[in-house]
Amino acid sequence: MPNPRLTGLGGGLFCAALMFALGCLDQLLFGASLTAYGVLFLPVCVLTAAWVRGADLVTAPVVAPIAFTVGLLPVADGDGVFARLMGIVTALATEAGWLYGGTLVAGAIATVRKVRLMNRRPGRTRTPV
């Protein structure tokens, strides 16, 4: 498995572009199934949190909800700008569980990685308990 290290901006662009592509794929294959879209969101959050650089770990849980919203553009119902916007708002409200779950997964992975990075710092002595 590749081990890329994305900057904060790169992680955000990766996550948003992948969610948009998956939203288009969901529209084509599943007829805009929001459940399928939510299930596809979870591995994207895991990959984003795993591939972002150590210095930019705080961005992983921040870009996840933004990418979820970007990916809803092809999935949301509506013919026209305001109808599409209303479809996005409705999808965000009804699929909040997937949104919170993916953000929580990205935050948990980023937190564990940050703690591991902090424990590896040189010159840090561990006191036995």
ChimeraX attribute file (.defattr): number of C-alpha atoms within 10 A of each C-alpha:
attribute: neighborCount
match mode: 1-to-1
recipient: residues
	/A:1	3
	/A:2	5
	/A:3	8
	/A:4	10
	/A:5	15
	/A:6	20
	/A:7	17
	/A:8	21
	/A:9	14
	/A:10	15
	/A:11	25
	/A:12	22
	/A:13	16
	/A:14	19
	/A:15	27
	/A:16	22
	/A:17	15
	/A:18	19
	/A:19	26
	/A:20	21
	/A:21	15
	/A:22	21
	/A:23	29
	/A:24	20
	/A:25	16
	/A:26	21
	/A:27	19
	/A:28	13
	/A:29	10
	/A:30	14
	/A:31	12
	/A:32	19
	/A:33	15
	/A:34	21
	/A:35	13
	/A:36	15
	/A:37	24
	/A:38	19
	/A:39	12
	/A:40	18
	/A:41	26
	/A:42	19
	/A:43	14
	/A:44	22
	/A:45	29
	/A:46	20
	/A:47	16
	/A:48	28
	/A:49	31
	/A:50	21
	/A:51	21
	/A:52	24
	/A:53	21
	/A:54	19
	/A:55	11
	/A:56	17
	/A:57	25
	/A:58	18
	/A:59	21
	/A:60	31
	/A:61	24
	/A:62	15
	/A:63	24
	/A:64	31
	/A:65	22
	/A:66	15
	/A:67	23
	/A:68	26
	/A:69	19
	/A:70	20
	/A:71	25
	/A:72	26
	/A:73	17
	/A:74	20
	/A:75	25
	/A:76	24
	/A:77	17
	/A:78	14
	/A:79	10
	/A:80	9
	/A:81	9
	/A:82	10
	/A:83	13
	/A:84	18
	/A:85	17
	/A:86	15
	/A:87	19
	/A:88	22
	/A:89	15
	/A:90	14
	/A:91	17
	/A:92	19
	/A:93	11
	/A:94	12
	/A:95	15
	/A:96	14
	/A:97	12
	/A:98	21
	/A:99	22
	/A:100	14
	/A:101	15
	/A:102	25
	/A:103	24
	/A:104	16
	/A:105	19
	/A:106	28
	/A:107	22
	/A:108	16
	/A:109	20
	/A:110	26
	/A:111	17
	/A:112	11
	/A:113	17
	/A:114	17
	/A:115	10
	/A:116	12
	/A:117	12
	/A:118	12
	/A:119	12
	/A:120	10
	/A:121	9
	/A:122	7
	/A:123	6
	/A:124	9
	/A:125	8
	/A:126	7
	/A:127	5
	/A:128	4
	/A:129	3
